[in-house]
Amino acid sequence: MKLPKAAVERIIRNAGAERVSSEAVEDLKEAIEELGMEIAEDASEMADYANRKTIEREDIEMAVTY
Amino acid sequence: MKLPKAAVERIIRNAGAERVSSEAVEDLKEAIEELGMEIAEDASEMADYANRKTIEREDIEMAVTY
């Protein structure tokens, strides 16, 4: 568990959902955790590439764009 | 604020980051909230399309796939 289910449920509710099954919340949570991890891993590689030990905002931006 | 910053920071730490700037956490948080909202909106359309008022797991799966 990385993201709290309640926070993910808020995202679905904001998208205009009338009702949402618990499994759907769980699945969305997994999907965005996975996307988040992919971006984070790419950002980490970008920081390495730039010879930094700290992941900066620009690494996230590069990771999202490329 | 939808996702807690601490949870997003855990995702970056798990990706092997030694140090992460606060702005990078904020940017990743925004990026995955946005991706989450896009998936949620698509899932909501999938549920409509299937004549359901409840977003189910299969709607998230369809939204992630298509």
N, CA and C atoms of all chains as a GROMACS GRO file, in nm:
protein
  396
    1MET      N    1   0.084  -0.122   0.000
    1MET     CA    2   0.000   0.000   0.000
    1MET      C    3   0.087   0.126   0.000
    2LYS      N    4   0.073   0.203  -0.105
    2LYS     CA    5   0.149   0.328  -0.109
    2LYS      C    6   0.055   0.448  -0.103
    3LEU      N    7  -0.045   0.450  -0.192
    3LEU     CA    8  -0.141   0.560  -0.188
    3LEU      C    9  -0.262   0.518  -0.105
    4PRO      N   10  -0.315   0.608  -0.026
    4PRO     CA   11  -0.435   0.573   0.052
    4PRO      C   12  -0.556   0.561  -0.040
    5LYS      N   13  -0.639   0.459  -0.017
    5LYS     CA   14  -0.757   0.436  -0.100
    5LYS      C   15  -0.850   0.558  -0.099
    6ALA      N   16  -0.863   0.623   0.017
    6ALA     CA   17  -0.956   0.736   0.028
    6ALA      C   18  -0.916   0.849  -0.069
    7ALA      N   19  -0.785   0.870  -0.084
    7ALA     CA   20  -0.738   0.977  -0.173
    7ALA      C   21  -0.768   0.942  -0.319
    8VAL      N   22  -0.752   0.814  -0.352
    8VAL     CA   23  -0.780   0.770  -0.490
    8VAL      C   24  -0.931   0.777  -0.516
    9GLU      N   25  -1.008   0.743  -0.415
    9GLU     CA   26  -1.154   0.751  -0.431
    9GLU      C   27  -1.196   0.896  -0.456
   10ARG      N   28  -1.131   0.992  -0.390
   10ARG     CA   29  -1.162   1.134  -0.414
   10ARG      C   30  -1.137   1.170  -0.560
   11ILE      N   31  -1.029   1.114  -0.619
   11ILE     CA   32  -1.001   1.143  -0.760
   11ILE      C   33  -1.116   1.093  -0.848
   12ILE      N   34  -1.163   0.972  -0.820
   12ILE     CA   35  -1.274   0.918  -0.901
   12ILE      C   36  -1.400   1.001  -0.880
   13ARG      N   37  -1.429   1.037  -0.756
   13ARG     CA   38  -1.549   1.116  -0.727
   13ARG      C   39  -1.542   1.250  -0.802
   14ASN      N   40  -1.424   1.310  -0.804
   14ASN     CA   41  -1.406   1.438  -0.875
   14ASN      C   42  -1.428   1.423  -1.024
   15ALA      N   43  -1.409   1.302  -1.075
   15ALA     CA   44  -1.429   1.278  -1.219
   15ALA      C   45  -1.578   1.261  -1.249
   16GLY      N   46  -1.661   1.276  -1.149
   16GLY     CA   47  -1.806   1.275  -1.172
   16GLY      C   48  -1.873   1.141  -1.152
   17ALA      N   49  -1.808   1.051  -1.080
   17ALA     CA   50  -1.867   0.919  -1.060
   17ALA      C   51  -1.979   0.927  -0.957
   18GLU      N   52  -2.091   0.863  -0.992
   18GLU     CA   53  -2.204   0.859  -0.899
   18GLU      C   54  -2.176   0.752  -0.793
   19ARG      N   55  -2.144   0.634  -0.842
   19ARG     CA   56  -2.108   0.524  -0.752
   19ARG      C   57  -1.983   0.456  -0.805
   20VAL      N   58  -1.902   0.406  -0.714
   20VAL     CA   59  -1.776   0.342  -0.753
   20VAL      C   60  -1.761   0.215  -0.671
   21SER      N   61  -1.728   0.106  -0.734
   21SER     CA   62  -1.705  -0.017  -0.658
   21SER      C   63  -1.569  -0.009  -0.591
   22SER      N   64  -1.557  -0.081  -0.481
   22SER     CA   65  -1.432  -0.083  -0.405
   22SER      C   66  -1.318  -0.140  -0.490
   23GLU      N   67  -1.352  -0.240  -0.574
   23GLU     CA   68  -1.250  -0.300  -0.661
   23GLU      C   69  -1.200  -0.200  -0.765
   24ALA      N   70  -1.289  -0.112  -0.810
   24ALA     CA   71  -1.249  -0.012  -0.909
   24ALA      C   72  -1.150   0.086  -0.845
   25VAL      N   73  -1.176   0.124  -0.720
   25VAL     CA   74  -1.084   0.214  -0.650
   25VAL      C   75  -0.948   0.145  -0.637
   26GLU      N   76  -0.951   0.018  -0.598
   26GLU     CA   77  -0.827  -0.059  -0.581
   26GLU      C   78  -0.749  -0.067  -0.713
   27ASP      N   79  -0.821  -0.090  -0.823
   27ASP     CA   80  -0.756  -0.100  -0.954
   27ASP      C   81  -0.697   0.034  -0.998
   28LEU      N   82  -0.771   0.142  -0.975
   28LEU     CA   83  -0.718   0.273  -1.013
   28LEU      C   84  -0.595   0.305  -0.929
   29LYS      N   85  -0.603   0.271  -0.801
   29LYS     CA   86  -0.489   0.292  -0.711
   29LYS      C   87  -0.365   0.220  -0.766
   30GLU      N   88  -0.382   0.094  -0.804
   30GLU     CA   89  -0.267   0.019  -0.857
   30GLU      C   90  -0.216   0.080  -0.987
   31ALA      N   91  -0.311   0.122  -1.072
   31ALA     CA   92  -0.269   0.180  -1.201
   31ALA      C   93  -0.188   0.307  -1.180
   32ILE      N   94  -0.233   0.395  -1.090
   32ILE     CA   95  -0.160   0.520  -1.077
   32ILE      C   96  -0.031   0.502  -0.995
   33GLU      N   97  -0.029   0.404  -0.906
   33GLU     CA   98   0.097   0.373  -0.838
   33GLU      C   99   0.201   0.326  -0.939
   34GLU      N  100   0.154   0.242  -1.031
   34GLU     CA  101   0.246   0.188  -1.131
   34GLU      C  102   0.298   0.299  -1.224
   35LEU      N  103   0.207   0.385  -1.269
   35LEU     CA  104   0.249   0.498  -1.353
   35LEU      C  105   0.344   0.587  -1.275
   36GLY      N  106   0.312   0.610  -1.148
   36GLY     CA  107   0.397   0.694  -1.063
   36GLY      C  108   0.536   0.634  -1.048
   37MET      N  109   0.542   0.503  -1.031
   37MET     CA  110   0.672   0.437  -1.017
   37MET      C  111   0.753   0.447  -1.144
   38GLU      N  112   0.683   0.430  -1.259
   38GLU     CA  113   0.755   0.440  -1.387
   38GLU      C  114   0.814   0.580  -1.404
   39ILE      N  115   0.734   0.682  -1.373
   39ILE     CA  116   0.784   0.820  -1.385
   39ILE      C  117   0.901   0.840  -1.289
   40ALA      N  118   0.887   0.790  -1.165
   40ALA     CA  119   0.992   0.807  -1.064
   40ALA      C  120   1.121   0.739  -1.107
   41GLU      N  121   1.109   0.618  -1.165
   41GLU     CA  122   1.229   0.547  -1.210
   41GLU      C  123   1.297   0.623  -1.324
   42ASP      N  124   1.217   0.672  -1.417
   42ASP     CA  125   1.274   0.750  -1.527
   42ASP      C  126   1.340   0.877  -1.474
   43ALA      N  127   1.275   0.941  -1.376
   43ALA     CA  128   1.330   1.065  -1.319
   43ALA      C  129   1.462   1.036  -1.250
   44SER      N  130   1.470   0.922  -1.183
   44SER     CA  131   1.593   0.882  -1.116
   44SER      C  132   1.706   0.864  -1.218
   45GLU      N  133   1.674   0.804  -1.333
   45GLU     CA  134   1.774   0.788  -1.439
   45GLU      C  135   1.816   0.924  -1.496
   46MET      N  136   1.719   1.015  -1.506
   46MET     CA  137   1.749   1.150  -1.556
   46MET      C  138   1.846   1.222  -1.461
   47ALA      N  139   1.823   1.207  -1.330
   47ALA     CA  140   1.912   1.269  -1.231
   47ALA      C  141   2.052   1.210  -1.242
   48ASP      N  142   2.061   1.077  -1.254
   48ASP     CA  143   2.191   1.011  -1.273
   48ASP      C  144   2.260   1.068  -1.396
   49TYR      N  145   2.184   1.078  -1.503
   49TYR     CA  146   2.237   1.124  -1.631
   49TYR      C  147   2.295   1.265  -1.618
   50ALA      N  148   2.231   1.345  -1.530
   50ALA     CA  149   2.276   1.484  -1.509
   50ALA      C  150   2.378   1.491  -1.394
   51ASN      N  151   2.425   1.373  -1.350
   51ASN     CA  152   2.525   1.367  -1.242
   51ASN      C  153   2.479   1.432  -1.113
   52ARG      N  154   2.352   1.412  -1.081
   52ARG     CA  155   2.300   1.460  -0.953
   52ARG      C  156   2.253   1.342  -0.868
   53LYS      N  157   2.262   1.359  -0.736
   53LYS     CA  158   2.210   1.256  -0.647
   53LYS      C  159   2.068   1.290  -0.602
   54THR      N  160   2.029   1.416  -0.629
   54THR     CA  161   1.896   1.460  -0.589
   54THR      C  162   1.803   1.466  -0.710
   55ILE      N  163   1.686   1.405  -0.697
   55ILE     CA  164   1.586   1.417  -0.802
   55ILE      C  165   1.520   1.553  -0.789
   56GLU      N  166   1.530   1.631  -0.897
   56GLU     CA  167   1.474   1.766  -0.898
   56GLU      C  168   1.349   1.769  -0.985
   57ARG      N  169   1.280   1.882  -0.974
   57ARG     CA  170   1.158   1.903  -1.053
   57ARG      C  171   1.182   1.875  -1.203
   58GLU      N  172   1.297   1.922  -1.254
   58GLU     CA  173   1.322   1.905  -1.398
   58GLU      C  174   1.334   1.757  -1.438
   59ASP      N  175   1.376   1.672  -1.343
   59ASP     CA  176   1.385   1.528  -1.374
   59ASP      C  177   1.246   1.468  -1.392
   60ILE      N  178   1.154   1.512  -1.306
   60ILE     CA  179   1.015   1.465  -1.318
   60ILE      C  180   0.957   1.514  -1.451
   61GLU      N  181   0.986   1.640  -1.484
   61GLU     CA  182   0.932   1.696  -1.610
   61GLU      C  183   0.987   1.620  -1.731
   62MET      N  184   1.118   1.592  -1.728
   62MET     CA  185   1.178   1.516  -1.838
   62MET      C  186   1.114   1.375  -1.845
   63ALA      N  187   1.094   1.314  -1.728
   63ALA     CA  188   1.040   1.178  -1.724
   63ALA      C  189   0.897   1.173  -1.775
   64VAL      N  190   0.820   1.277  -1.747
   64VAL     CA  191   0.681   1.281  -1.794
   64VAL      C  192   0.678   1.304  -1.945
   65THR      N  193   0.773   1.386  -1.994
   65THR     CA  194   0.772   1.424  -2.135
   65THR      C  195   0.830   1.316  -2.224
   66TYR      N  196   0.937   1.248  -2.177
   66TYR     CA  197   1.006   1.152  -2.265
   66TYR      C  198   0.981   1.005  -2.224
   67MET      N  199  -0.547   1.966  -0.321
   67MET     CA  200  -0.470   1.850  -0.269
   67MET      C  201  -0.556   1.724  -0.270
   68LYS      N  202  -0.515   1.627  -0.350
   68LYS     CA  203  -0.589   1.501  -0.349
   68LYS      C  204  -0.505   1.387  -0.292
   69LEU      N  205  -0.384   1.371  -0.344
   69LEU     CA  206  -0.296   1.268  -0.289
   69LEU      C  207  -0.204   1.330  -0.185
   70PRO      N  208  -0.181   1.261  -0.076
   70PRO     CA  209  -0.088   1.314   0.025
   70PRO      C  210   0.056   1.311  -0.027
   71LYS      N  211   0.130   1.418   0.000
   71LYS     CA  212   0.269   1.426  -0.048
   71LYS      C  213   0.354   1.311   0.007
   72ALA      N  214   0.329   1.273   0.132
   72ALA     CA  215   0.410   1.166   0.193
   72ALA      C  216   0.398   1.036   0.115
   73ALA      N  217   0.277   1.008   0.065
   73ALA     CA  218   0.254   0.884  -0.010
   73ALA      C  219   0.328   0.888  -0.143
   74VAL      N  220   0.328   1.006  -0.205
   74VAL     CA  221   0.396   1.020  -0.334
   74VAL      C  222   0.547   1.012  -0.312
   75GLU      N  223   0.593   1.070  -0.202
   75GLU     CA  224   0.736   1.063  -0.171
   75GLU      C  225   0.780   0.917  -0.152
   76ARG      N  226   0.694   0.837  -0.090
   76ARG     CA  227   0.726   0.694  -0.073
   76ARG      C  228   0.746   0.627  -0.208
   77ILE      N  229   0.663   0.665  -0.307
   77ILE     CA  230   0.677   0.606  -0.440
   77ILE      C  231   0.813   0.641  -0.499
   78ILE      N  232   0.855   0.766  -0.484
   78ILE     CA  233   0.987   0.806  -0.538
   78ILE      C  234   1.099   0.733  -0.462
   79ARG      N  235   1.087   0.726  -0.331
   79ARG     CA  236   1.191   0.657  -0.250
   79ARG      C  237   1.203   0.512  -0.295
   80ASN      N  238   1.088   0.448  -0.320
   80ASN     CA  239   1.089   0.308  -0.364
   80ASN      C  240   1.156   0.292  -0.500
   81ALA      N  241   1.156   0.399  -0.578
   81ALA     CA  242   1.219   0.392  -0.711
   81ALA      C  243   1.369   0.409  -0.699
   82GLY      N  244   1.419   0.416  -0.577
   82GLY     CA  245   1.564   0.418  -0.554
   82GLY      C  246   1.625   0.556  -0.544
   83ALA      N  247   1.544   0.656  -0.516
   83ALA     CA  248   1.598   0.791  -0.506
   83ALA      C  249   1.673   0.810  -0.375
   84GLU      N  250   1.792   0.866  -0.386
   84GLU     CA  251   1.871   0.893  -0.267
   84GLU      C  252   1.817   1.019  -0.199
   85ARG      N  253   1.805   1.125  -0.277
   85ARG     CA  254   1.747   1.251  -0.228
   85ARG      C  255   1.646   1.301  -0.330
   86VAL      N  256   1.544   1.366  -0.281
   86VAL     CA  257   1.438   1.416  -0.368
   86VAL      C  258   1.402   1.556  -0.322
   87SER      N  259   1.394   1.650  -0.416
   87SER     CA  260   1.354   1.785  -0.376
   87SER      C  261   1.204   1.787  -0.354
   88SER      N  262   1.161   1.879  -0.270
   88SER     CA  263   1.020   1.893  -0.238
   88SER      C  264   0.938   1.928  -0.363
   89GLU      N  265   0.999   2.009  -0.452
   89GLU     CA  266   0.929   2.046  -0.577
   89GLU      C  267   0.910   1.924  -0.667
   90ALA      N  268   1.007   1.833  -0.664
   90ALA     CA  269   0.995   1.712  -0.747
   90ALA      C  270   0.878   1.627  -0.697
   91VAL      N  271   0.864   1.617  -0.565
   91VAL     CA  272   0.751   1.541  -0.508
   91VAL      C  273   0.620   1.606  -0.550
   92GLU      N  274   0.616   1.738  -0.540
   92GLU     CA  275   0.495   1.814  -0.577
   92GLU      C  276   0.461   1.790  -0.726
   93ASP      N  277   0.564   1.792  -0.810
   93ASP     CA  278   0.540   1.773  -0.954
   93ASP      C  279   0.493   1.631  -0.985
   94LEU      N  280   0.554   1.533  -0.919
   94LEU     CA  281   0.510   1.395  -0.944
   94LEU      C  282   0.367   1.377  -0.895
   95LYS      N  283   0.337   1.438  -0.781
   95LYS     CA  284   0.201   1.432  -0.726
   95LYS      C  285   0.101   1.486  -0.829
   96GLU      N  286   0.133   1.601  -0.887
   96GLU     CA  287   0.042   1.661  -0.986
   96GLU      C  288   0.030   1.572  -1.109
   97ALA      N  289   0.145   1.516  -1.151
   97ALA     CA  290   0.143   1.432  -1.272
   97ALA      C  291   0.055   1.309  -1.250
   98ILE      N  292   0.068   1.243  -1.135
   98ILE     CA  293  -0.010   1.120  -1.118
   98ILE      C  294  -0.157   1.151  -1.084
   99GLU      N  295  -0.182   1.266  -1.022
   99GLU     CA  296  -0.322   1.306  -1.003
   99GLU      C  297  -0.390   1.328  -1.138
  100GLU      N  298  -0.314   1.391  -1.228
  100GLU     CA  299  -0.370   1.420  -1.361
  100GLU      C  300  -0.395   1.290  -1.438
  101LEU      N  301  -0.297   1.200  -1.435
  101LEU     CA  302  -0.316   1.071  -1.502
  101LEU      C  303  -0.433   0.996  -1.439
  102GLY      N  304  -0.441   1.002  -1.306
  102GLY     CA  305  -0.551   0.936  -1.235
  102GLY      C  306  -0.686   0.992  -1.276
  103MET      N  307  -0.693   1.124  -1.289
  103MET     CA  308  -0.819   1.187  -1.330
  103MET      C  309  -0.857   1.149  -1.471
  104GLU      N  310  -0.755   1.142  -1.560
  104GLU     CA  311  -0.786   1.103  -1.698
  104GLU      C  312  -0.842   0.961  -1.703
  105ILE      N  313  -0.778   0.871  -1.628
  105ILE     CA  314  -0.827   0.732  -1.626
  105ILE      C  315  -0.969   0.729  -1.567
  106ALA      N  316  -0.990   0.804  -1.458
  106ALA     CA  317  -1.121   0.806  -1.392
  106ALA      C  318  -1.229   0.859  -1.485
  107GLU      N  319  -1.196   0.964  -1.561
  107GLU     CA  320  -1.295   1.021  -1.654
  107GLU      C  321  -1.328   0.920  -1.765
  108ASP      N  322  -1.225   0.855  -1.817
  108ASP     CA  323  -1.248   0.754  -1.921
  108ASP      C  324  -1.332   0.639  -1.864
  109ALA      N  325  -1.301   0.599  -1.740
  109ALA     CA  326  -1.375   0.489  -1.677
  109ALA      C  327  -1.521   0.527  -1.659
  110SER      N  328  -1.544   0.653  -1.624
  110SER     CA  329  -1.681   0.701  -1.606
  110SER      C  330  -1.757   0.694  -1.739
  111GLU      N  331  -1.688   0.728  -1.849
  111GLU     CA  332  -1.752   0.718  -1.981
  111GLU      C  333  -1.779   0.572  -2.017
  112MET      N  334  -1.687   0.484  -1.979
  112MET     CA  335  -1.706   0.341  -2.006
  112MET      C  336  -1.829   0.289  -1.932
  113ALA      N  337  -1.846   0.331  -1.807
  113ALA     CA  338  -1.963   0.287  -1.728
  113ALA      C  339  -2.092   0.339  -1.793
  114ASP      N  340  -2.091   0.465  -1.834
  114ASP     CA  341  -2.207   0.521  -1.906
  114ASP      C  342  -2.239   0.437  -2.030
  115TYR      N  343  -2.132   0.408  -2.102
  115TYR     CA  344  -2.147   0.333  -2.228
  115TYR      C  345  -2.210   0.196  -2.203
  116ALA      N  346  -2.178   0.139  -2.086
  116ALA     CA  347  -2.232   0.007  -2.051
  116ALA      C  348  -2.363   0.021  -1.973
  117ASN      N  349  -2.417   0.143  -1.972
  117ASN     CA  350  -2.545   0.168  -1.903
  117ASN      C  351  -2.543   0.133  -1.754
  118ARG      N  352  -2.433   0.166  -1.692
  118ARG     CA  353  -2.423   0.146  -1.547
  118ARG      C  354  -2.399   0.280  -1.480
  119LYS      N  355  -2.449   0.292  -1.356
  119LYS     CA  356  -2.424   0.413  -1.278
  119LYS      C  357  -2.302   0.394  -1.187
  120THR      N  358  -2.262   0.267  -1.175
  120THR     CA  359  -2.148   0.237  -1.088
  120THR      C  360  -2.023   0.210  -1.171
  121ILE      N  361  -1.914   0.277  -1.135
  121ILE     CA  362  -1.787   0.246  -1.200
  121ILE      C  363  -1.734   0.116  -1.140
  122GLU      N  364  -1.712   0.018  -1.226
  122GLU     CA  365  -1.664  -0.112  -1.181
  122GLU      C  366  -1.518  -0.130  -1.224
  123ARG      N  367  -1.458  -0.234  -1.170
  123ARG     CA  368  -1.319  -0.267  -1.203
  123ARG      C  369  -1.295  -0.272  -1.354
  124GLU      N  370  -1.390  -0.334  -1.426
  124GLU     CA  371  -1.372  -0.349  -1.572
  124GLU      C  372  -1.365  -0.213  -1.643
  125ASP      N  373  -1.430  -0.112  -1.587
  125ASP     CA  374  -1.426   0.022  -1.648
  125ASP      C  375  -1.286   0.082  -1.635
  126ILE      N  376  -1.224   0.059  -1.519
  126ILE     CA  377  -1.087   0.108  -1.499
  126ILE      C  378  -0.994   0.034  -1.595
  127GLU      N  379  -1.016  -0.097  -1.606
  127GLU     CA  380  -0.929  -0.176  -1.695
  127GLU      C  381  -0.942  -0.129  -1.839
  128MET      N  382  -1.065  -0.106  -1.883
  128MET     CA  383  -1.087  -0.055  -2.020
  128MET      C  384  -1.020   0.082  -2.036
  129ALA      N  385  -1.035   0.166  -1.936
  129ALA     CA  386  -0.981   0.302  -1.944
  129ALA      C  387  -0.829   0.301  -1.950
  130VAL      N  388  -0.768   0.208  -1.879
  130VAL     CA  389  -0.622   0.199  -1.880
  130VAL      C  390  -0.574   0.145  -2.014
  131THR      N  391  -0.652   0.052  -2.072
  131THR     CA  392  -0.610  -0.016  -2.194
  131THR      C  393  -0.634   0.070  -2.318
  132TYR      N  394  -0.749   0.143  -2.321
  132TYR     CA  395  -0.784   0.215  -2.445
  132TYR      C  396  -0.768   0.367  -2.433
   0.00000   0.00000   0.00000
